[in-house]
Amino acid sequence: EQSQFGQNLVNGTLVFSIAVGMTVNDISGACIAMLEYENIKHLGPTFHGDTLYARTNVLDKWESKSKNDRGIVYVETIVSNQREEDVLTLKRKILVPKREYAARPYTHK
């Protein structure tokens, strides 16, 4: 409450964790591995009681150079609050099975 905003702030690392957790079902639920997080930017404050929303855009994709049954998807997630203010962005690379292998349960080779 004694911050420059006059109310309690939520720790930015917690906002990042919530954003990643919120997108598991949509983005990484079927992934083999999360490869990299990058360009994490805290754009504005998040306050106790805020409601967070996340949207993710695919920026690029390419085939794995080492395994022919998988590829890498590069995405950006933008987190906003109930006032439609963007509060965080992050980019990540996700290792996923290719479409023709996705229906089968994944086993490490």
C-alpha positions as a Python dict, from the first residue, in 0.01 Angstrom:
ca = {
    (1, 'E'): (0, 0, 0),
    (2, 'Q'): (299, 229, 40),
    (3, 'S'): (411, 175, -319),
    (4, 'Q'): (395, 452, -577),
    (5, 'F'): (67, 293, -692),
    (6, 'G'): (-101, 316, -351),
    (7, 'Q'): (-192, -53, -341),
    (8, 'N'): (-30, -394, -304),
    (9, 'L'): (158, -524, -606),
    (10, 'V'): (188, -885, -718),
    (11, 'N'): (546, -1009, -765),
    (12, 'G'): (638, -1018, -1134),
    (13, 'T'): (783, -1368, -1111),
    (14, 'L'): (446, -1491, -985),
    (15, 'V'): (272, -1319, -1279),
    (16, 'F'): (515, -1496, -1516),
    (17, 'S'): (445, -1832, -1350),
    (18, 'I'): (70, -1780, -1367),
    (19, 'A'): (96, -1689, -1738),
    (20, 'V'): (289, -2006, -1817),
    (21, 'G'): (49, -2216, -1610),
    (22, 'M'): (-258, -2062, -1773),
    (23, 'T'): (-136, -2161, -2118),
    (24, 'V'): (-36, -2523, -2051),
    (25, 'N'): (-357, -2673, -2192),
    (26, 'D'): (-350, -2459, -2505),
    (27, 'I'): (21, -2433, -2579),
    (28, 'S'): (236, -2686, -2401),
    (29, 'G'): (7, -2964, -2279),
    (30, 'A'): (111, -3196, -2563),
    (31, 'C'): (471, -3079, -2578),
    (32, 'I'): (775, -3299, -2537),
    (33, 'A'): (975, -3024, -2368),
    (34, 'M'): (989, -2653, -2302),
    (35, 'L'): (1318, -2549, -2459),
    (36, 'E'): (1359, -2182, -2385),
    (37, 'Y'): (1196, -1874, -2236),
    (38, 'E'): (1311, -1537, -2365),
    (39, 'N'): (1223, -1170, -2381),
    (40, 'I'): (1019, -1171, -2062),
    (41, 'K'): (896, -813, -2027),
    (42, 'H'): (699, -670, -1738),
    (43, 'L'): (496, -396, -1905),
    (44, 'G'): (292, -272, -1611),
    (45, 'P'): (197, -342, -1253),
    (46, 'T'): (-31, -623, -1144),
    (47, 'F'): (-231, -568, -826),
    (48, 'H'): (-392, -798, -573),
    (49, 'G'): (-740, -876, -704),
    (50, 'D'): (-655, -831, -1072),
    (51, 'T'): (-787, -1090, -1318),
    (52, 'L'): (-531, -1206, -1572),
    (53, 'Y'): (-592, -1319, -1929),
    (54, 'A'): (-336, -1470, -2166),
    (55, 'R'): (-331, -1495, -2543),
    (56, 'T'): (-61, -1667, -2744),
    (57, 'N'): (44, -1621, -3104),
    (58, 'V'): (258, -1860, -3306),
    (59, 'L'): (552, -1666, -3447),
    (60, 'D'): (735, -1944, -3629),
    (61, 'K'): (786, -2319, -3652),
    (62, 'W'): (1054, -2548, -3790),
    (63, 'E'): (1148, -2912, -3799),
    (64, 'S'): (1394, -3061, -3553),
    (65, 'K'): (1740, -3112, -3700),
    (66, 'S'): (1807, -3421, -3489),
    (67, 'K'): (1472, -3610, -3477),
    (68, 'N'): (1231, -3643, -3769),
    (69, 'D'): (923, -3700, -3551),
    (70, 'R'): (921, -3355, -3390),
    (71, 'G'): (949, -2983, -3446),
    (72, 'I'): (992, -2657, -3261),
    (73, 'V'): (719, -2396, -3225),
    (74, 'Y'): (811, -2038, -3135),
    (75, 'V'): (533, -1845, -2960),
    (76, 'E'): (468, -1516, -2786),
    (77, 'T'): (227, -1490, -2494),
    (78, 'I'): (75, -1157, -2392),
    (79, 'V'): (-85, -1123, -2050),
    (80, 'S'): (-342, -853, -1981),
    (81, 'N'): (-562, -757, -1689),
    (82, 'Q'): (-934, -692, -1659),
    (83, 'R'): (-874, -332, -1772),
    (84, 'E'): (-732, -470, -2101),
    (85, 'E'): (-386, -338, -2009),
    (86, 'D'): (-95, -559, -2118),
    (87, 'V'): (114, -637, -1811),
    (88, 'L'): (361, -901, -1936),
    (89, 'T'): (492, -1059, -2255),
    (90, 'L'): (718, -1356, -2308),
    (91, 'K'): (845, -1566, -2593),
    (92, 'R'): (926, -1937, -2577),
    (93, 'K'): (1034, -2231, -2784),
    (94, 'I'): (845, -2556, -2744),
    (95, 'L'): (945, -2901, -2870),
    (96, 'V'): (636, -3079, -3002),
    (97, 'P'): (561, -3402, -3186),
    (98, 'K'): (478, -3359, -3553),
    (99, 'R'): (112, -3392, -3641),
    (100, 'E'): (143, -3748, -3774),
    (101, 'Y'): (303, -3858, -3444),
    (102, 'A'): (89, -3651, -3208),
    (103, 'A'): (-202, -3897, -3188),
    (104, 'R'): (23, -4167, -3046),
    (105, 'P'): (148, -4158, -2688),
    (106, 'Y'): (498, -4012, -2687),
    (107, 'T'): (789, -4237, -2587),
    (108, 'H'): (1146, -4116, -2555),
    (109, 'K'): (1384, -4271, -2810),
}
